[in-house]
Every structure is written in structure tokens, then in C-alpha cells.
Amino acid sequence: MRHAIHPAADAELAEAVRYYADIDPQLGLRFYHEIERVIAAVCDQPDRFSRFSPPARRVLTRKFPYSVVYLDQPDRVWIVAVMHAKRRPGYWRDRL
């Protein structure tokens, strides 16, 4: 299934990649690849991951304190947030 990413989620991703790349360029690259891996898994089986705040679902990354929040829509997976674990829950709800 194809996916689309909300502009604010895209900005969150870019900010996080920059943060980790400032620490170490390879760390920024690893973070980016981890998010890409998660998105690919979501696109492969969108109903596999748990409901987080219905109708949204969430999948946690393995190595970073981030999750990808998304909606499983008939024609695509809509990524609404690339969320740090310490962020206020639900801040992204207005993106639905």
C-alpha cells in the first residue's frame, strides 16, 4: 500500500534527523532508516499495529524513543506524526 505523510509529520521527521545527525551523522542516518523501516512495515500490514488513539494506530521504533502514528485509509496509509515518546499525547489529533 502507498503512503502519504502529513507536512507537520514530515517536519518532525526532518527535525529529529537533524538532531541525531548533529550528534553523529551516522546516527542521523540510522534514525532515518529506522523510520523508513517502520513505514514500510506499516504499508505492508497496516492493521497489524495496535490502535493508539482511535482511529489512529501507532508503531514504536526499535532503537529510538519515537513512534509513527498513522491512519489506515482505503487508498493509503496517512502518517500523521513522527512522535517522540516524551511529547504530549494527542498533540497531533488536529491533523486528522
N, C-alpha and C positions, 0 to 999 in steps of 0.2 A: 504494500500500500504506500502511496506517496504521502509526504508530509509538508506542512507549512508551519512557519514559525512566526509568532506574534512579534511585531517590531520591538516591543519592550523586552520580550524574552531574548531576542537576538542581541539587544544592548546588554542585557545581564550576562549573556554568554561572552560577549566581547570584553566586558569589564573583568570578568573572572579570569579569562585567558590572559589579559594584560597583567592582572595582579600576580598570577603564578609565574608568568614569563619574566616579570621584574625580579622575582626571587631567583629563578633559573630558567633560561629559555627552554630547556628540555622539559621542565616541569609544566610550563605553559602548553607545550605540545602534547604532553601526556594527558593533561586535563582535557584539551580539545578532543583528542582521540577517544577518551573515556565517554564524553558526552555524545560523540558520534556513534559509539558502540551502543549506548543506551537508546538513542533514537532509532538505530537500525533494529534493535530488538523489539522496540515498541511497534515499529512499522510492520515487522514480521508477524507479531502476535499481539495486537493492541488490547485484546480482552484478557490477556494473561496477568496483568498487573492490577494491584488492589485499588479499589475506589478510595480516594483520599478525601475529597470534599465533593460529593456527588453534584453534578455528573462527571467531575474530573477524576482522573486516575493519576497515580504517581509511581515513579520507579526511582529507586535510590542508586546512586553510583557506588561502585565497589571501593574506590580508593580516595574519594574526596567527599567532603561534607556537603554534597549537593544532591538535588533530585530534579527530575524533569517532570513537570506537571502538564498533562495533556488531556484533550478530549478525543474520544474515538468517534469520528463522524463518518457518515456513509461513504464519502468520497475521498477522505484524507484523515490523517492524524494531525490535529491542531495543537502545536506546542504553545502553551500559554505562559510558562515560566521555567526558567532555569534558576532554581531557588536554593539559596544557602540554607543549611539546617538551622541556623540561628536567626533567620528572618522571621518577622511577624507572620504567623499563619494567616492565610486568606488575603494577603495584600494584593494578590493577583486577580481576585474574583471579578473585579470590574472589567477584566479583559475578556470575559466570557461573552 
